[in-house]
Amino acid sequence: MTITTCQKFCGLRGYAYSGLQNGKQCWCGQSTGVLTASDSECNTPCSGNSSTICGGSWRNSVYQSYAGFQGCWNDSKPTRDFSFQ
């Protein structure tokens, strides 16, 4: 997984935001979650490009689907912040 791959995947499906989690998961949604986390908590290298970061354990590196980095967000609640994977 790479940041660009996830952004394109979500953007082409009409989602405003993409979230990369745990190095290899891509999630899509129309809004960001409500629980921000420190950017240092997103610390897992992307499986497709180890020089970039793709979230962490229950942490999403959030991007606008056609723009830049929006921050690190906590995703450890019963309802997922992003609904589509």
Secondary structure, 3 states (H helix, E strand, C coil): CCHHHHHHHHHHCCCCEEEEECCCEEEEECCCCCCEECHHHCCCEECCEEEEECCECCEEEEEECCCCEEEEEECCCCCCCCCEC
